[in-house]
Amino acid sequence: MPAAPTHLRVTAIPSVTDALKAVESLLLGAGQRTARRNAWTSVLEDRRRAKDRVEAQHVLEAVSGRTSRAT
């Protein structure tokens, strides 16, 4: 007699990010989550702009013939 087909059910293990988002949704209201995410996006954008300013300063100093004081 042939063996009956076996059905496997595979459940993906949640990532750390998924787990943190689940905890966040339990602890914070929707407005607080949005505010926190907006604040973090703002921090990342500020860091990017600061990096761009430093790079621009180095380029301007190189063009003007001065050496950078930051290095």
C-alpha positions, 0 to 999 in steps of 0.5 A: 500500500502506498504511503499517504502524502504528507503535508508540511506546514512551514512557518517563517521565524519572525525577524528581530525587526518584526518582533520589535514592531509587534512590541511597539504596536502593543506599547504605543498608540498609532500617533506615538509610533508615527511621531517616533518614526518621523523623529528617527527619519529626521535624525537620519536626514540631519546626519546625512546633511552633516556628512554632506557639509563636511564633504563640501567643506573638504572639497572647497578647502582642496580647491582653495589650496588650504589643507583641511583642519579636520584631518 
